[in-house]
Amino acid sequence: MKKGSIMIILGFICVVLGLLPLFLYSELISNRFFMLGGILLIIIGIFRNKGYFNKNYFMAIFSVIALWGLMLLYIYLFRTSEYLESTNIFYFQMILFILLIIFVGRAYILRLKKGNL
């Protein structure tokens, strides 16, 4: 089995594990990371099976990161129960969000410098 296929399977498992607490307990803060991480694993696995990473790969990754950022912004602006109950987890996820933007942005810029469009 290809490594990309294993990543796709792990991504689907993460998405399902992230959705279960949402449907059973209506808790969003703890499983949001698993859902978006699973989506990222699925995208990476699909492009790894293709054998190359093009601009569509980076746009897909940026769109998932933007979705994560919008969810964090919504939770912060409207002070939902997820924010009020666990501010430490929220700020930890903000740090992860910023680091993910830095790493993906760096990979995208280095790709442009190498000329691999």
C-alpha positions as CSV (number, residue, x, y, z in Angstrom):
1,M,0.0,0.0,0.0
2,K,1.3,3.4,-0.9
3,K,2.2,5.9,1.9
4,G,-0.3,8.4,0.5
5,S,-3.1,5.8,0.8
6,I,-2.2,5.2,4.4
7,M,-2.3,8.9,5.0
8,I,-5.8,9.1,3.4
9,I,-7.0,6.3,5.7
10,L,-5.6,8.0,8.8
11,G,-7.2,11.3,7.7
12,F,-10.6,9.7,7.4
13,I,-10.1,8.1,10.8
14,C,-9.2,11.5,12.3
15,V,-12.2,13.1,10.7
16,V,-14.6,10.4,12.1
17,L,-13.0,10.6,15.6
18,G,-13.4,14.4,15.4
19,L,-17.0,14.2,14.4
20,L,-18.1,11.7,17.1
21,P,-17.9,14.0,20.1
22,L,-19.5,16.8,18.1
23,F,-22.6,14.7,17.5
24,L,-22.6,13.0,20.9
25,Y,-21.8,15.8,23.3
26,S,-22.0,19.0,21.1
27,E,-18.4,19.9,22.1
28,L,-16.4,21.7,19.4
29,I,-13.2,22.9,21.0
30,S,-11.5,19.5,21.6
31,N,-12.2,17.9,18.3
32,R,-11.8,20.8,15.9
33,F,-8.0,20.0,15.7
34,F,-8.7,16.4,14.8
35,M,-11.2,17.2,12.0
36,L,-9.0,19.8,10.3
37,G,-5.9,17.6,10.8
38,G,-7.7,14.8,9.2
39,I,-8.6,16.9,6.2
40,L,-5.0,18.0,5.9
41,L,-3.9,14.4,5.9
42,I,-6.4,13.5,3.2
43,I,-5.1,16.4,1.0
44,I,-1.5,15.5,1.6
45,G,-2.2,11.8,0.9
46,I,-4.0,12.5,-2.4
47,F,-1.1,14.7,-3.7
48,R,1.5,12.2,-2.5
49,N,-0.3,9.5,-4.5
50,K,-0.1,11.8,-7.6
51,G,3.6,12.0,-7.0
52,Y,4.0,15.8,-7.3
53,F,2.8,18.9,-5.5
54,N,1.6,21.8,-7.6
55,K,-0.2,25.1,-6.8
56,N,-3.5,23.3,-6.3
57,Y,-1.9,21.5,-3.4
58,F,-0.9,24.7,-1.7
59,M,-4.3,26.3,-2.4
60,A,-6.1,23.4,-0.8
61,I,-3.8,23.5,2.2
62,F,-4.3,27.3,2.5
63,S,-8.1,26.9,2.3
64,V,-8.1,24.4,5.2
65,I,-5.9,26.7,7.2
66,A,-8.2,29.7,6.4
67,L,-11.2,27.6,7.6
68,W,-9.4,26.9,10.8
69,G,-8.6,30.6,11.3
70,L,-12.2,31.6,10.6
71,M,-13.4,29.1,13.2
72,L,-10.9,30.5,15.8
73,L,-11.9,34.0,14.9
74,Y,-15.6,33.2,15.4
75,I,-14.9,31.6,18.7
76,Y,-12.9,34.6,19.9
77,L,-15.2,37.4,18.7
78,F,-18.4,35.9,20.0
79,R,-16.9,34.4,23.2
80,T,-18.6,31.1,22.8
81,S,-18.7,28.5,25.6
82,E,-15.7,26.8,24.0
83,Y,-13.6,29.9,24.6
84,L,-14.9,30.7,28.0
85,E,-14.5,27.1,29.4
86,S,-10.9,26.5,28.1
87,T,-8.9,29.6,27.2
88,N,-5.6,27.7,27.4
89,I,-6.6,25.2,24.7
90,F,-7.9,28.1,22.5
91,Y,-4.6,30.0,22.7
92,F,-2.6,26.8,22.2
93,Q,-4.6,26.3,19.0
94,M,-3.9,29.9,18.0
95,I,-0.2,29.2,18.3
96,L,-0.5,26.0,16.2
97,F,-2.5,28.0,13.6
98,I,0.2,30.7,13.3
99,L,3.0,28.0,13.1
100,L,1.1,26.2,10.4
101,I,0.8,29.4,8.4
102,I,4.5,30.1,8.7
103,F,5.5,26.5,7.7
104,V,3.2,26.3,4.7
105,G,4.0,29.9,3.6
106,R,7.7,29.1,3.8
107,A,7.3,26.0,1.7
108,Y,5.2,27.9,-0.9
109,I,7.8,30.7,-1.1
110,L,10.7,28.3,-1.5
111,R,8.8,26.5,-4.2
112,L,8.5,29.8,-6.1
113,K,12.2,30.5,-5.7
114,K,13.2,27.2,-7.1
115,G,11.1,27.7,-10.1
116,N,8.8,24.7,-9.6
117,L,5.6,26.3,-10.6
